[in-house]
Amino acid sequence: MKEHRIIKLSTMWSSETLRADTEKLINEKVKDGYEIVTVAFGVNMWWMPTSYVTIKK
């Protein structure tokens, strides 16, 4: 059975910081043996740039 997780990252500063943090997270999870299912960018209810990464193992 596959395990899925959804990870949320947010930043108050810039979308570039969020992009870099998301890229770093993705690379770490791939090294740990996870497969990246989806990556989505948007804003949360306080209009902060947010990314959602779905992973599975």
N, C-alpha and C positions, 0 to 999 in steps of 0.2 A: 504494500500500500504506500502510495506517495504522500509525503507531508508537504502541505502548502503553507506559506506565510506571506502576509502583506506587511511591508515596512513603510512607515510614513516619515518623511523628513520635511522640516519647515525651516525657513530663515526669515529674519526681519530685515536683512540687509540688502541682498541683491539676488537676482535670478542666476547670475554667474557663480556666486558662492554656492547656491543650491545645486547647480549643474555639477560643479567640481565635487561637492560632498556626495552626490548621487553616484557619480562615476567611481569615486573611491569605494563606496559601499558595494557597488556591483562587482568591482574587481576583487574585493575581499571575499565576497560570498562565492564567486566562481572558484577562487583558490580553495575554499572550504568544501567544494564539491557540489554546490547548489547549481541549479539551472535557472536562468532568468526567464520568466514567463512573460511579464509585461513591465513596462516603465511608462508612467503617465505623469504629466505635469499639469498643475492647475493652481488654484488658490483655496485657502481654507476659509472658514466663516469670518475671520478677521482680516481677510484680503492679503494674507501672507503667502508668498510663493511656496508651494508645497509639491513634493513628488511622492508618488506611490510606486513601490517596487514589489512585484509579486515574484516569489521564488519557490522552487520545489526541490525536493531531494528524494 
